[in-house]
């Protein structure tokens, strides 16, 4: 007849309460950071898509910089992007090419006096039809 080896089971154990507390704090901090920074990256992807969709727009090469900026602002307004100021978008004309430079940063409060700053910079060369 076999003996039950209960002494081996007594030596096995899981994570201690301290280890579980440290893991919860670590993953909670990572989740909090993702919640604070994630929307800024989602907005940036929307801004990139809006500017890339302007490529090939009818009459883009004949428009002036102010008209192109208005077109960009309308596109961003439709996509509910309100964090980007008009001064952050620089539109230049080079013959048939339209050069668009977007340079902005997003600040979010993380904890008390600690902020998360995310800086975005994009350059586009657009051609109209």
C-alpha positions in Angstrom: 0.0 0.0 0.0 1.3 3.5 -0.9 1.8 6.2 1.6 0.3 9.6 1.0 3.2 12.0 1.0 1.5 15.0 2.6 4.8 16.6 3.7 5.6 17.3 0.0 2.3 19.3 -0.4 3.1 21.3 2.7 6.3 22.6 1.0 4.5 23.8 -2.1 3.1 27.2 -1.9 1.8 30.0 -4.1 2.8 33.7 -4.2 3.0 35.5 -1.0 0.7 38.4 -0.1 3.6 40.8 -0.6 4.3 39.4 -4.1 0.7 39.7 -5.1 0.5 43.3 -3.8 3.6 44.3 -5.8 2.2 42.7 -9.0 -1.2 44.4 -8.5 0.6 47.8 -8.0 2.8 47.3 -11.1 0.0 46.2 -13.4 -2.2 48.9 -12.0 0.4 51.5 -12.8 0.9 50.2 -16.3 -2.9 50.2 -16.9 -3.2 53.8 -15.5 -0.4 55.0 -17.9 -2.1 53.3 -20.8 -5.4 54.9 -20.0 -3.7 58.4 -19.8 -1.5 58.1 -22.9 -3.7 55.8 -25.2 -6.2 58.5 -26.3 -3.3 60.8 -27.5 -2.0 58.1 -29.8 -5.5 57.3 -31.1 -6.0 61.0 -31.9 -2.6 61.1 -33.6 -3.6 58.2 -35.8 -6.8 60.0 -36.7 -4.8 63.2 -37.6 -2.4 61.1 -39.8 -5.4 59.5 -41.6 -7.1 62.9 -42.1 -3.9 64.4 -43.6 -3.1 61.3 -45.8 -6.7 61.4 -47.2 -6.1 64.9 -48.5 -3.6 63.5 -51.0 -5.2 63.5 -54.4 -7.9 66.0 -53.5 -9.4 67.8 -56.4 -7.9 71.3 -56.8 -5.5 71.0 -53.9 -2.6 72.3 -55.9 -4.6 75.5 -56.8 -5.6 76.2 -53.2 -3.8 78.7 -51.1 -2.3 77.8 -47.7 -5.3 79.3 -45.8 -7.8 77.3 -47.8 -5.8 74.1 -47.3 -5.6 74.8 -43.5 -9.4 75.3 -43.5 -9.9 72.0 -45.3 -7.6 70.3 -42.7 -9.5 71.9 -39.8 -12.9 70.7 -41.3 -11.6 67.2 -41.6 -10.3 67.2 -38.0 -13.5 68.7 -36.7 -15.5 65.9 -38.4 -13.3 63.4 -36.7 -13.7 65.2 -33.3 -10.1 66.2 -32.9 -10.1 69.3 -30.8 -6.6 69.1 -29.2 -4.7 70.3 -32.2 -4.4 74.1 -32.6 -4.2 75.8 -36.0 -0.8 77.2 -35.2 0.5 73.6 -34.9 -0.1 73.0 -38.6 2.2 74.7 -41.1 1.2 74.6 -44.8 3.6 75.6 -47.5 3.3 75.5 -51.3 6.1 74.4 -53.6 4.7 74.6 -57.1 2.4 71.6 -57.5 3.4 70.2 -54.1 1.7 71.1 -50.8 4.0 70.6 -47.8 2.2 70.1 -44.5 4.1 70.0 -41.2 2.4 69.0 -38.0 4.3 69.5 -34.8 2.4 69.3 -31.5 2.5 67.8 -28.0 -0.1 66.5 -25.6 0.2 66.9 -21.9 -1.8 64.7 -19.5 -1.7 64.8 -15.7 -0.5 61.5 -14.4 -0.4 61.8 -10.6 -0.4 65.1 -8.6 2.4 67.2 -10.1 3.7 64.5 -12.6 2.7 65.0 -16.2 3.0 62.8 -19.2 4.2 64.7 -22.3 3.8 63.1 -25.7 5.4 64.9 -28.7 4.2 64.2 -32.3 5.8 65.5 -35.5 4.7 64.6 -39.0 5.6 65.9 -42.5 3.5 65.3 -45.6 4.0 66.1 -49.3 0.5 66.2 -50.9 -0.4 66.4 -54.6 -3.7 67.5 -55.9 -5.5 66.3 -59.0 
